[in-house]
Amino acid sequence: MSFEHLIAEAEAVSVDGWDFSWLDGRATEERPPWGYQRLMGERMAGASAALDIQTGGGEVLAGVPRLAPVTVALESWPPNRTRAARNLHGHGVLVVADADRPPFPLRDNAFDLVVSRHPVRAWWPEIARVLAPGGTYLSQEVGQRSVAELVEFFLGPQPWADRDPEDARAMAEDAGLEVVDLRTARLRTEFYDIGAVVYFLRKVIWMVPGFTVAAHRTRLRDLHEKITDEGPFVAHTTRFLIEARKPA
């Protein structure tokens, strides 16, 4: 397909929710070895009240075999919230609007399990506040230099000072939580055409802030030609898993 056709196709598709199935056959991402959804499901099966922060479209939560009897999902972006309500309604999950900043619209000590997959930011004092004594927080976060090769293709060298797993540990401990597990992984990602790149950058908006096809057309064409001549564009994502507990 031509450059113009690929980018037009990627610009037209919806990027609501947190489902990346449009990229099937167009991009691949190696998965972390720990299996976040499986771990979440194991902990959810033993929980009485659970909270999913920044649920997106609710796709990950909807895939858990057995939810806690009381399960609440927070989401700030209205299109995602609509999708989450649709995905989670049949599972008995209450989807709650929030501002994506403190305070959460929830009472203290309400949940024995709090989870979050790829939060933009973890609000540790609020997580500690809503956790019941003895409760667990489980999260998979995007780590440092994630897809750095792609980001720097558009933006040039970056400082990459944030998203350090050890910073997350320190913030959790400062909030009064005990970190019981912290793991990291570097994972291979491949983009097979420029449409996949456009879709990814439209959806994951913090990778190249302010990304639009119009503003980045020259570099997009350069990358299209690189993929056409050399094959898939290879980058590396980073992830870390953090699990913390509130003292009983």
Residue frames as qw, qx, qy, qz and C-alpha x, y, z in Angstrom:
[[0.000, 0.886, 0.464, 0.000, 0.00, 0.00, 0.00],
 [0.353, 0.629, -0.033, 0.692, 1.06, 3.57, -0.59],
 [0.265, -0.030, -0.476, 0.838, 2.21, 5.96, 2.11],
 [0.314, -0.147, -0.023, -0.938, -0.89, 8.12, 1.67],
 [0.707, -0.244, -0.522, -0.409, -3.25, 5.15, 1.88],
 [0.619, -0.154, -0.670, 0.379, -1.61, 3.76, 5.02],
 [0.137, -0.046, -0.420, 0.896, -1.66, 6.99, 6.97],
 [0.446, -0.176, -0.197, -0.855, -5.21, 7.86, 5.87],
 [0.713, -0.240, -0.635, -0.176, -6.40, 4.45, 7.03],
 [0.526, -0.178, -0.609, 0.567, -4.66, 4.84, 10.40],
 [0.041, -0.073, 0.179, -0.980, -5.99, 8.37, 10.88],
 [0.526, -0.225, -0.366, -0.734, -9.58, 7.27, 10.26],
 [0.638, -0.246, -0.730, 0.021, -9.79, 4.39, 12.77],
 [0.518, -0.779, -0.026, -0.352, -11.06, 5.00, 16.32],
 [0.453, 0.330, -0.666, 0.493, -8.46, 4.96, 19.10],
 [0.589, -0.516, 0.167, -0.599, -10.97, 4.85, 21.97],
 [0.951, -0.279, 0.027, -0.127, -10.44, 2.24, 24.68],
 [0.260, -0.698, 0.664, 0.066, -7.33, 0.16, 25.31],
 [0.871, 0.182, 0.456, 0.017, -7.79, -2.56, 22.69],
 [0.039, -0.669, 0.526, 0.524, -4.88, -2.80, 20.25],
 [0.712, 0.181, 0.676, 0.059, -6.37, -5.50, 18.02],
 [0.523, 0.832, 0.026, -0.182, -6.28, -3.15, 15.01],
 [0.010, 0.783, -0.605, -0.144, -2.52, -3.72, 15.03],
 [0.812, -0.072, 0.579, 0.005, -2.84, -7.49, 14.53],
 [0.774, 0.395, 0.369, 0.331, -0.59, -8.37, 11.62],
 [0.312, 0.874, 0.015, 0.372, 0.81, -4.82, 11.52],
 [0.001, -0.698, 0.535, -0.477, 2.87, -4.70, 14.72],
 [0.824, -0.251, -0.501, 0.079, 4.00, -7.07, 17.43],
 [0.174, -0.725, 0.437, -0.503, 5.03, -6.56, 21.04],
 [0.524, 0.054, -0.809, 0.261, 6.71, -9.16, 23.19],
 [0.595, -0.668, -0.230, -0.384, 4.76, -9.75, 26.41],
 [0.184, -0.651, 0.602, -0.425, 6.24, -9.49, 29.93],
 [0.421, 0.133, -0.897, 0.033, 7.13, -12.87, 31.43],
 [0.103, 0.007, 0.761, -0.641, 5.03, -12.49, 34.59],
 [0.179, -0.416, -0.803, -0.386, 1.57, -12.39, 32.92],
 [0.108, -0.097, 0.326, -0.934, -0.13, -9.39, 34.51],
 [0.633, -0.168, -0.226, -0.721, -3.71, -10.39, 33.72],
 [0.745, -0.128, -0.655, 0.020, -3.14, -13.88, 35.15],
 [0.339, -0.009, -0.593, 0.730, -1.66, -12.43, 38.35],
 [0.308, -0.125, 0.110, -0.937, -4.52, -9.97, 38.63],
 [0.724, -0.164, -0.458, -0.489, -7.02, -12.78, 38.16],
 [0.618, -0.092, -0.713, 0.318, -5.40, -14.84, 40.91],
 [0.132, -0.050, -0.483, 0.864, -5.61, -11.98, 43.38],
 [0.437, -0.121, -0.158, -0.877, -9.07, -10.94, 42.24],
 [0.657, -0.191, -0.688, -0.242, -10.43, -14.44, 42.95],
 [0.532, -0.290, -0.655, 0.452, -9.56, -14.02, 46.63],
 [0.055, 0.073, -0.175, 0.980, -10.66, -10.40, 47.04],
 [0.056, 0.595, 0.750, -0.283, -13.93, -9.17, 48.51],
 [0.212, 0.931, 0.207, -0.215, -13.74, -5.61, 47.13],
 [0.646, -0.044, 0.354, 0.674, -11.49, -4.53, 44.26],
 [0.189, 0.893, 0.058, -0.405, -10.67, -1.31, 42.43],
 [0.694, 0.241, 0.369, 0.569, -9.20, -0.94, 38.93],
 [0.082, -0.799, -0.014, 0.596, -7.62, 2.51, 38.42],
 [0.218, 0.603, -0.453, -0.619, -7.44, 4.00, 34.91],
 [0.698, 0.121, 0.701, -0.087, -9.34, 1.05, 33.48],
 [0.001, 0.205, -0.642, -0.739, -9.35, 2.45, 29.94],
 [0.591, -0.014, -0.408, -0.696, -12.10, 0.66, 28.06],
 [0.737, -0.279, 0.435, -0.437, -12.24, -2.06, 30.70],
 [0.788, 0.358, -0.455, -0.208, -10.79, -4.65, 28.34],
 [0.317, 0.348, -0.817, 0.332, -8.23, -6.10, 30.77],
 [0.369, -0.118, 0.633, -0.671, -10.65, -6.22, 33.69],
 [0.800, 0.184, -0.004, -0.572, -13.34, -7.85, 31.54],
 [0.696, 0.362, -0.614, -0.080, -10.91, -10.67, 30.73],
 [0.109, -0.354, 0.804, -0.465, -10.51, -11.76, 34.35],
 [0.385, -0.180, -0.877, -0.223, -12.32, -15.09, 34.94],
 [0.464, -0.629, -0.617, 0.090, -13.65, -14.24, 38.41],
 [0.069, 0.604, -0.120, 0.785, -14.03, -10.71, 39.72],
 [0.082, -0.057, -0.696, 0.711, -14.37, -9.67, 43.35],
 [0.005, 0.622, 0.779, -0.083, -18.01, -9.51, 44.55],
 [0.052, 0.948, 0.169, -0.266, -17.64, -5.74, 44.67],
 [0.614, 0.008, 0.326, 0.719, -15.55, -4.39, 41.80],
 [0.134, 0.925, 0.163, -0.317, -15.21, -0.71, 40.88],
 [0.659, 0.221, 0.284, 0.661, -13.38, 0.78, 37.90],
 [0.070, -0.812, -0.073, 0.575, -12.17, 4.39, 37.65],
 [0.539, 0.292, 0.460, 0.642, -11.79, 6.15, 34.30],
 [0.080, -0.582, -0.135, 0.798, -11.43, 9.84, 33.49],
 [0.062, 0.216, -0.513, -0.828, -11.76, 10.05, 29.69],
 [0.631, 0.238, 0.302, -0.674, -15.45, 10.03, 28.63],
 [0.710, 0.360, -0.458, -0.395, -15.05, 7.93, 25.43],
 [0.325, 0.241, -0.892, 0.201, -13.13, 5.28, 27.39],
 [0.305, -0.004, 0.674, -0.673, -15.68, 5.44, 30.21],
 [0.733, 0.253, -0.023, -0.632, -18.51, 4.73, 27.77],
 [0.659, 0.328, -0.663, -0.135, -16.63, 1.78, 26.34],
 [0.101, 0.212, -0.861, 0.451, -15.77, 0.51, 29.84],
 [0.544, 0.055, 0.440, -0.713, -19.41, 0.68, 30.92],
 [0.800, 0.297, -0.259, -0.452, -20.36, -1.38, 27.88],
 [0.556, 0.347, -0.750, 0.087, -17.58, -3.94, 28.41],
 [0.138, 0.155, -0.807, 0.553, -18.07, -4.28, 32.17],
 [0.567, -0.186, 0.070, -0.799, -21.84, -3.93, 32.64],
 [0.869, -0.045, -0.394, -0.296, -22.45, -7.65, 32.28],
 [0.620, 0.117, -0.645, 0.431, -19.77, -8.38, 34.87],
 [0.506, -0.751, -0.421, 0.050, -21.43, -6.31, 37.58],
 [0.538, -0.105, -0.125, 0.827, -18.64, -3.72, 37.67],
 [0.012, -0.931, -0.299, 0.208, -19.44, -0.14, 38.69],
 [0.561, 0.323, 0.136, 0.750, -17.64, 2.32, 36.40],
 [0.260, -0.850, -0.284, 0.359, -16.98, 5.63, 38.16],
 [0.420, 0.787, 0.016, 0.453, -15.87, 8.92, 36.63],
 [0.585, -0.652, -0.072, 0.477, -12.85, 10.57, 38.20],
 [0.195, 0.965, -0.114, -0.129, -10.53, 13.47, 37.38],
 [0.865, 0.301, -0.188, 0.355, -7.39, 11.31, 37.15],
 [0.252, 0.462, -0.446, 0.724, -5.89, 13.20, 40.07],
 [0.273, -0.291, -0.771, 0.496, -6.44, 13.20, 43.85],
 [0.418, -0.197, 0.824, -0.328, -8.70, 12.71, 45.57],
 [0.182, -0.136, -0.908, -0.352, -10.34, 9.55, 44.25],
 [0.528, -0.276, -0.043, -0.802, -14.15, 9.72, 44.70],
 [0.778, -0.143, -0.610, -0.037, -13.97, 6.77, 47.10],
 [0.589, -0.759, 0.107, -0.257, -13.93, 6.28, 50.87],
 [0.057, -0.659, 0.727, -0.183, -10.96, 5.31, 53.00],
 [0.283, -0.246, 0.907, -0.190, -10.01, 1.65, 53.54],
 [0.733, 0.259, 0.113, -0.618, -12.62, 0.46, 51.01],
 [0.844, 0.411, -0.294, -0.182, -10.73, -2.15, 48.96],
 [0.766, -0.458, 0.435, 0.125, -8.63, -5.16, 49.81],
 [0.657, 0.071, 0.501, 0.559, -7.27, -5.17, 46.23],
 [0.264, 0.865, -0.018, -0.426, -6.35, -2.23, 44.00],
 [0.710, 0.079, 0.512, 0.477, -4.98, -2.83, 40.50],
 [0.294, 0.865, -0.039, -0.405, -3.85, -0.66, 37.60],
 [0.772, 0.145, 0.427, 0.448, -2.36, -1.54, 34.23],
 [0.456, 0.308, 0.247, 0.798, -0.18, 1.13, 32.62],
 [0.134, -0.885, -0.365, 0.255, -1.28, 4.10, 34.73],
 [0.377, 0.794, -0.023, 0.476, -0.17, 7.44, 33.37],
 [0.059, 0.527, -0.542, 0.652, 0.74, 8.27, 36.96],
 [0.590, -0.362, -0.711, 0.125, 0.34, 6.29, 40.17],
 [0.253, -0.687, 0.133, -0.668, -1.11, 8.48, 42.95],
 [0.507, 0.060, -0.801, 0.312, 0.48, 6.60, 45.83],
 [0.121, -0.043, 0.577, -0.807, -1.06, 8.45, 48.81],
 [0.663, 0.053, -0.037, -0.746, -4.54, 7.90, 47.33],
 [0.710, 0.109, -0.682, -0.138, -3.82, 4.24, 46.63],
 [0.287, 0.056, -0.787, 0.543, -2.75, 3.82, 50.26],
 [0.337, -0.038, 0.329, -0.881, -5.82, 5.71, 51.49],
 [0.758, 0.055, -0.163, -0.629, -8.41, 3.53, 49.71],
 [0.589, 0.154, -0.792, 0.048, -6.63, 0.25, 50.48],
 [0.776, -0.567, -0.077, -0.266, -7.93, -1.62, 53.50],
 [0.328, -0.676, 0.651, -0.112, -5.36, -2.63, 56.12],
 [0.628, -0.132, 0.763, 0.076, -3.65, -5.76, 54.83],
 [0.691, 0.649, 0.253, -0.193, -4.77, -4.95, 51.27],
 [0.638, -0.117, 0.501, 0.573, -2.69, -5.34, 48.11],
 [0.377, 0.805, -0.091, -0.449, -1.86, -3.04, 45.21],
 [0.685, -0.003, 0.607, 0.402, -0.78, -4.73, 41.96],
 [0.380, 0.850, 0.006, -0.364, 0.27, -2.77, 38.88],
 [0.723, 0.136, 0.376, 0.563, 2.11, -3.14, 35.61],
 [0.045, 0.900, 0.025, -0.433, 3.67, 0.15, 34.56],
 [0.677, 0.678, -0.028, 0.285, 5.44, 1.46, 31.50],
 [0.709, -0.500, 0.023, 0.496, 9.12, 1.79, 32.39],
 [0.127, -0.774, 0.256, 0.565, 12.00, 4.02, 31.34],
 [0.018, 0.451, -0.660, -0.601, 12.96, 4.48, 27.69],
 [0.576, 0.316, 0.744, -0.121, 9.87, 2.64, 26.49],
 [0.606, 0.651, 0.402, 0.217, 9.83, 2.58, 22.67],
 [0.286, -0.749, 0.137, 0.582, 12.74, 5.00, 22.87],
 [0.404, -0.046, 0.624, 0.668, 13.87, 4.22, 19.33],
 [0.150, 0.651, 0.646, 0.369, 10.51, 5.35, 17.94],
 [0.204, -0.911, -0.264, 0.244, 10.15, 8.39, 20.19],
 [0.369, -0.633, 0.280, 0.620, 13.65, 9.62, 19.36],
 [0.422, 0.281, 0.636, 0.582, 13.08, 9.09, 15.63],
 [0.043, 0.815, 0.465, 0.343, 10.53, 11.90, 15.88],
 [0.328, -0.939, -0.094, -0.046, 11.84, 14.00, 18.79],
 [0.388, 0.669, -0.494, 0.397, 15.57, 13.42, 18.85],
 [0.481, 0.032, -0.742, 0.466, 17.52, 12.40, 21.99],
 [0.521, -0.685, -0.220, -0.459, 15.47, 12.57, 25.20],
 [0.103, -0.594, 0.619, -0.503, 16.55, 12.82, 28.86],
 [0.754, -0.155, -0.618, -0.163, 14.41, 9.85, 29.98],
 [0.043, 0.385, -0.624, 0.679, 14.59, 10.82, 33.65],
 [0.610, -0.186, 0.329, -0.697, 11.23, 9.50, 34.83],
 [0.916, 0.032, -0.166, -0.365, 9.43, 6.14, 35.25],
 [0.265, 0.445, -0.815, 0.261, 12.26, 4.54, 37.23],
 [0.722, -0.332, -0.589, -0.146, 11.00, 1.44, 39.08],
 [0.512, -0.158, -0.547, 0.643, 13.09, 2.39, 42.11],
 [0.130, -0.161, 0.088, -0.974, 11.34, 5.76, 42.22],
 [0.650, -0.313, -0.424, -0.548, 8.03, 3.87, 42.31],
 [0.682, -0.232, -0.630, 0.290, 9.32, 1.80, 45.21],
 [0.261, -0.012, -0.380, 0.887, 10.34, 4.92, 47.12],
 [0.347, -0.216, -0.107, -0.906, 6.97, 6.63, 46.53],
 [0.718, -0.311, -0.562, -0.268, 5.07, 3.53, 47.62],
 [0.604, -0.208, -0.574, 0.512, 7.10, 3.31, 50.80],
 [0.056, 0.103, -0.192, 0.974, 6.68, 7.03, 51.46],
 [0.539, -0.278, -0.270, -0.748, 2.92, 6.45, 51.28],
 [0.549, -0.348, 0.577, -0.495, 3.22, 3.79, 53.99],
 [0.947, 0.183, -0.055, -0.257, 3.10, 0.68, 51.80],
 [0.550, -0.467, 0.667, 0.184, 5.46, -2.29, 51.81],
 [0.601, 0.544, -0.438, -0.388, 6.76, -3.29, 48.37],
 [0.782, -0.224, 0.574, -0.097, 6.77, -7.08, 48.16],
 [0.730, 0.226, 0.534, 0.362, 7.59, -7.54, 44.45],
 [0.211, 0.857, -0.149, -0.446, 9.32, -5.38, 41.84],
 [0.700, 0.030, 0.599, 0.387, 10.33, -6.81, 38.44],
 [0.245, 0.716, -0.209, -0.619, 11.38, -5.28, 35.14],
 [0.720, 0.220, 0.607, 0.255, 11.43, -6.44, 31.52],
 [0.112, 0.574, -0.368, -0.723, 12.75, -5.12, 28.19],
 [0.641, 0.343, 0.680, -0.093, 10.61, -6.33, 25.30],
 [0.225, -0.087, 0.599, 0.763, 11.00, -6.32, 21.53],
 [0.424, 0.661, 0.419, -0.455, 8.43, -4.37, 19.50],
 [0.319, -0.017, 0.635, 0.704, 8.16, -4.33, 15.70],
 [0.421, 0.631, 0.223, -0.612, 6.15, -2.02, 13.42],
 [0.590, 0.151, 0.697, 0.379, 5.53, -3.50, 9.97],
 [0.279, 0.584, 0.450, 0.616, 4.05, -0.43, 8.25],
 [0.111, 0.183, -0.168, 0.962, 3.68, 3.29, 8.80],
 [0.523, -0.475, -0.357, -0.611, -0.04, 2.93, 9.50],
 [0.746, -0.389, -0.501, 0.202, 0.80, 0.94, 12.62],
 [0.421, -0.028, -0.274, 0.864, 3.09, 3.75, 13.78],
 [0.191, -0.340, -0.141, -0.910, 0.41, 6.40, 13.21],
 [0.675, -0.477, -0.454, -0.332, -2.21, 4.37, 15.07],
 [0.703, -0.271, -0.467, 0.463, 0.14, 3.71, 17.97],
 [0.286, 0.023, -0.188, 0.939, 1.15, 7.35, 18.37],
 [0.360, -0.413, -0.264, -0.794, -2.47, 8.52, 18.13],
 [0.747, -0.450, -0.458, -0.173, -3.48, 6.07, 20.85],
 [0.717, -0.412, -0.256, 0.501, -0.51, 6.33, 23.23],
 [0.200, 0.925, 0.159, 0.281, -0.54, 10.11, 23.22],
 [0.437, -0.866, 0.206, 0.127, 2.27, 10.69, 25.71],
 [0.835, -0.026, 0.302, 0.460, 4.93, 9.02, 23.53],
 [0.337, 0.190, 0.262, 0.884, 5.18, 11.93, 21.06],
 [0.032, 0.613, 0.515, -0.598, 3.22, 14.75, 22.71],
 [0.297, 0.666, -0.013, -0.684, 1.04, 16.67, 20.26],
 [0.299, -0.093, 0.825, 0.471, 1.48, 14.04, 17.55],
 [0.634, 0.581, 0.267, -0.434, -0.50, 14.61, 14.36],
 [0.757, 0.286, 0.448, 0.381, 0.10, 13.36, 10.85],
 [0.319, 0.910, 0.123, 0.234, 0.12, 16.92, 9.54],
 [0.265, -0.916, 0.300, -0.018, 2.79, 18.09, 11.99],
 [0.547, -0.485, 0.664, 0.158, 5.02, 15.03, 11.54],
 [0.836, 0.505, 0.107, -0.185, 4.45, 14.18, 7.87],
 [0.394, 0.755, -0.524, 0.006, 8.10, 14.57, 6.85],
 [0.207, -0.450, 0.840, -0.220, 9.41, 12.18, 9.50],
 [0.777, 0.150, 0.512, -0.333, 6.53, 9.79, 8.85],
 [0.760, 0.616, -0.144, -0.149, 7.50, 9.63, 5.19],
 [0.157, 0.672, -0.713, 0.125, 11.15, 9.07, 6.17],
 [0.475, -0.236, 0.790, -0.306, 10.10, 6.21, 8.43],
 [0.836, 0.379, 0.236, -0.318, 7.82, 4.75, 5.75],
 [0.609, 0.677, -0.410, -0.048, 10.76, 4.65, 3.35],
 [0.105, -0.543, 0.797, -0.243, 12.98, 3.10, 6.02],
 [0.688, -0.002, 0.644, -0.335, 10.45, 0.32, 6.67],
 [0.801, 0.546, 0.017, -0.246, 9.95, -0.23, 2.93],
 [0.468, 0.698, -0.538, 0.060, 13.71, -0.53, 2.33],
 [0.094, 0.468, -0.801, 0.361, 14.87, -2.30, 5.50],
 [0.502, -0.279, -0.817, -0.036, 11.86, -4.17, 6.92],
 [0.475, -0.754, -0.447, -0.072, 10.08, -3.76, 10.27],
 [0.042, 0.700, -0.332, 0.631, 11.08, -0.88, 12.52],
 [0.711, -0.264, -0.603, 0.247, 12.35, -2.38, 15.78],
 [0.174, -0.657, 0.294, -0.672, 11.95, -0.67, 19.15],
 [0.459, -0.097, -0.819, 0.329, 11.96, -1.92, 22.72],
 [0.488, -0.678, -0.153, -0.528, 9.26, -1.40, 25.31],
 [0.250, 0.183, -0.770, 0.558, 10.01, -1.55, 29.01],
 [0.637, -0.529, -0.328, -0.454, 7.62, -2.66, 31.72],
 [0.144, 0.248, -0.794, 0.536, 7.79, -3.13, 35.45],
 [0.613, -0.481, -0.580, -0.238, 5.54, -5.02, 37.82],
 [0.027, 0.327, -0.558, 0.762, 5.07, -3.65, 41.31],
 [0.609, -0.493, -0.589, -0.197, 3.14, -5.22, 44.16],
 [0.074, 0.329, -0.493, 0.802, 2.74, -3.49, 47.51],
 [0.470, -0.504, -0.725, -0.009, 0.77, -4.14, 50.69],
 [0.253, -0.681, 0.117, -0.677, -0.75, -1.90, 53.31],
 [0.150, 0.174, -0.848, 0.478, 0.23, -2.95, 56.83],
 [0.443, -0.489, -0.731, -0.173, -2.53, -4.70, 58.70]]
